[in-house]
């Protein structure tokens, strides 16, 4: 039995990695792209969508009971498989 909090920790590590890569991408976009309004609008759109998705996921995470456990390998077979 694996507690769901393990999956939350893995998700948190992945979000941190996404954040670091997104910051690097945005910095490179602002530094090396053609300076103009399209660059700024596309960066704002990217950051807005990322924050919207993270906020929605965060709201969902608040509603989950993290004390539950998950069995990745079932210990019993469903009825009807063995005849």
Backbone as CSV, one residue per row, in Angstrom:
resi,resn,N_x,N_y,N_z,CA_x,CA_y,CA_z,C_x,C_y,C_z
1,UNK,0.833,-1.170,0.000,0.000,0.000,0.000,0.892,1.253,0.000
2,UNK,0.603,2.107,-0.941,1.380,3.342,-1.084,0.483,4.516,-0.707
3,UNK,0.925,5.367,0.230,0.099,6.526,0.582,0.049,7.531,-0.572
4,UNK,-1.088,8.197,-0.710,-1.250,9.184,-1.773,-0.294,10.365,-1.616
5,UNK,0.177,10.600,-0.405,1.091,11.726,-0.191,2.402,11.540,-0.959
6,UNK,2.767,10.302,-1.262,3.958,10.053,-2.084,3.739,10.618,-3.485
7,UNK,2.542,10.397,-4.023,2.227,10.945,-5.350,2.199,12.472,-5.326
8,UNK,1.760,13.053,-4.207,1.760,14.506,-4.072,3.190,15.045,-4.080
9,UNK,4.095,14.356,-3.411,5.498,14.785,-3.398,6.102,14.686,-4.799
10,UNK,5.814,13.617,-5.515,6.322,13.468,-6.883,5.762,14.584,-7.768
11,UNK,4.473,14.878,-7.617,3.850,15.951,-8.391,4.510,17.286,-8.074
12,UNK,4.797,17.519,-6.798,5.450,18.772,-6.399,6.823,18.927,-7.039
13,UNK,7.580,17.845,-7.100,8.899,17.886,-7.732,8.764,18.193,-9.216
14,UNK,7.782,17.593,-9.868,7.559,17.857,-11.293,7.128,19.309,-11.530
15,UNK,6.321,19.861,-10.645,5.890,21.259,-10.787,7.076,22.201,-10.615
16,UNK,7.947,21.903,-9.674,9.147,22.726,-9.493,10.013,22.673,-10.753
17,UNK,10.173,21.481,-11.325,10.929,21.352,-12.572,10.287,22.135,-13.701
18,UNK,8.947,22.065,-13.807,8.236,22.845,-14.821,8.463,24.330,-14.614
19,UNK,8.397,24.776,-13.375,8.593,26.198,-13.079,9.975,26.683,-13.480
20,UNK,10.984,25.890,-13.184,12.359,26.267,-13.546,12.512,26.332,-15.061
21,UNK,12.007,25.317,-15.759,12.106,25.325,-17.218,11.292,26.460,-17.842
22,UNK,10.138,26.762,-17.274,9.323,27.864,-17.793,10.034,29.200,-17.603
23,UNK,10.663,29.389,-16.453,11.399,30.640,-16.225,12.571,30.780,-17.190
24,UNK,13.280,29.694,-17.425,14.395,29.732,-18.375,13.879,30.052,-19.776
25,UNK,12.771,29.420,-20.165,12.196,29.660,-21.484,11.767,31.117,-21.642
26,UNK,11.114,31.645,-20.634,10.655,33.033,-20.714,11.830,34.007,-20.739
27,UNK,12.855,33.726,-19.953,14.033,34.602,-19.954,14.725,34.591,-21.312
28,UNK,14.855,33.414,-21.907,15.492,33.337,-23.228,14.622,34.003,-24.296
29,UNK,13.316,33.848,-24.161,12.409,34.477,-25.119,12.508,35.997,-25.051
30,UNK,12.544,36.535,-23.861,12.636,37.993,-23.727,14.009,38.525,-24.115
31,UNK,15.049,37.742,-23.870,16.404,38.220,-24.138,16.781,38.119,-25.615
32,UNK,16.428,37.015,-26.265,16.959,36.769,-27.603,15.918,36.887,-28.728
33,UNK,14.660,37.165,-28.405,13.673,37.284,-29.477,13.637,38.710,-30.009
34,UNK,12.918,38.868,-31.097,12.746,40.207,-31.652,11.872,40.987,-30.688
35,UNK,12.359,42.123,-30.251,11.635,42.920,-29.277,10.396,43.518,-29.920
36,UNK,9.277,43.246,-29.335,8.033,43.781,-29.869,6.856,43.378,-29.009
37,UNK,5.695,43.848,-29.412,4.505,43.589,-28.607,4.076,42.124,-28.665
38,UNK,4.334,41.458,-29.788,3.961,40.042,-29.903,4.746,39.200,-28.901
39,UNK,6.002,39.511,-28.715,6.829,38.777,-27.750,6.262,38.916,-26.347
40,UNK,5.918,40.120,-25.973,5.402,40.356,-24.621,4.031,39.706,-24.461
41,UNK,3.182,39.810,-25.462,1.847,39.210,-25.381,1.945,37.689,-25.291
42,UNK,2.826,37.084,-26.076,2.952,35.628,-26.025,3.520,35.162,-24.682
43,UNK,4.441,35.922,-24.111,4.973,35.564,-22.790,3.904,35.697,-21.709
44,UNK,3.114,36.760,-21.779,2.039,36.936,-20.804,0.999,35.829,-20.956
45,UNK,0.679,35.450,-22.191,-0.283,34.366,-22.425,0.238,33.046,-21.859
46,UNK,1.510,32.754,-22.091,2.103,31.515,-21.586,2.051,31.472,-20.063
47,UNK,2.443,32.550,-19.432,2.455,32.595,-17.968,1.035,32.530,-17.422
48,UNK,0.093,33.200,-18.075,-1.299,33.189,-17.615,-1.904,31.792,-17.688
49,UNK,-1.694,31.107,-18.788,-2.235,29.746,-18.938,-1.587,28.802,-17.926
50,UNK,-0.286,28.919,-17.739,0.399,28.061,-16.767,-0.131,28.305,-15.356
51,UNK,-0.324,29.563,-14.983,-0.842,29.871,-13.653,-2.287,29.407,-13.497
52,UNK,-3.079,29.515,-14.550,-4.462,29.057,-14.507,-4.529,27.543,-14.304
53,UNK,-3.709,26.807,-15.025,-3.679,25.346,-14.879,-3.191,24.954,-13.487
54,UNK,-2.141,25.602,-13.002,-1.628,25.287,-11.667,-2.644,25.633,-10.580
55,UNK,-3.361,26.740,-10.746,-4.381,27.113,-9.759,-5.521,26.101,-9.754
56,UNK,-5.973,25.677,-10.927,-7.026,24.671,-11.001,-6.600,23.353,-10.383
57,UNK,-5.374,22.964,-10.654,-4.850,21.726,-10.069,-4.724,21.866,-8.553
58,UNK,-4.288,23.028,-8.107,-4.172,23.276,-6.668,-5.518,23.194,-5.965
59,UNK,-6.568,23.742,-6.590,-7.909,23.652,-6.000,-8.375,22.200,-5.914
60,UNK,-8.060,21.422,-6.935,-8.426,20.005,-6.903,-7.652,19.279,-5.796
61,UNK,-6.373,19.595,-5.664,-5.531,18.935,-4.656,-6.051,19.200,-3.246
62,UNK,-6.627,20.379,-3.024,-7.163,20.698,-1.697,-8.354,19.810,-1.332
63,UNK,-9.036,19.259,-2.338,-10.222,18.446,-2.059,-9.912,16.958,-1.918
64,UNK,-8.675,16.546,-2.104,-8.306,15.123,-2.048,-7.921,14.740,-0.620
65,UNK,-8.350,13.557,-0.193,-7.966,13.006,1.106,-6.615,12.303,0.950
66,UNK,-5.568,12.943,1.400,-4.209,12.432,1.184,-3.810,11.345,2.176
67,UNK,-4.711,10.962,3.090,-4.396,9.882,4.033,-4.737,8.516,3.457
68,UNK,-5.433,8.479,2.324,-5.788,7.206,1.695,-4.536,6.522,1.138
69,UNK,-4.640,5.232,0.938,-3.542,4.466,0.348,-4.004,3.832,-0.952
70,UNK,-3.043,3.513,-1.809,-3.322,2.911,-3.101,-2.556,1.600,-3.190
71,UNK,-3.235,0.568,-3.656,-2.591,-0.715,-3.870,-2.306,-0.849,-5.362
72,UNK,-1.046,-0.794,-5.740,-0.678,-0.898,-7.149,-0.741,-2.335,-7.647
73,UNK,-0.520,-3.286,-6.760,-0.607,-4.710,-7.110,-1.741,-5.297,-6.279
74,UNK,-2.847,-5.683,-6.934,-3.974,-6.204,-6.167,-3.602,-7.503,-5.451
75,UNK,-4.125,-7.660,-4.242,-3.815,-8.868,-3.470,-4.845,-9.965,-3.716
76,UNK,-5.999,-9.613,-4.254,-7.020,-10.618,-4.573,-7.471,-10.423,-6.008
77,UNK,-7.944,-11.499,-6.615,-8.459,-11.419,-7.963,-9.960,-11.170,-7.921
78,UNK,-10.476,-10.438,-8.897,-11.932,-10.229,-8.928,-12.657,-11.561,-9.130
79,UNK,-13.868,-11.648,-8.616,-14.675,-12.866,-8.765,-15.007,-13.078,-10.228
80,UNK,-14.854,-14.283,-10.700,-15.191,-14.606,-12.073,-13.984,-14.782,-12.981
81,UNK,-12.790,-14.425,-12.535,-11.607,-14.596,-13.368,-11.182,-16.060,-13.348
82,UNK,-11.217,-16.686,-12.175,-10.820,-18.096,-12.043,-12.088,-18.937,-12.073
83,UNK,-12.148,-19.869,-13.003,-13.348,-20.734,-13.108,-13.023,-22.131,-12.641
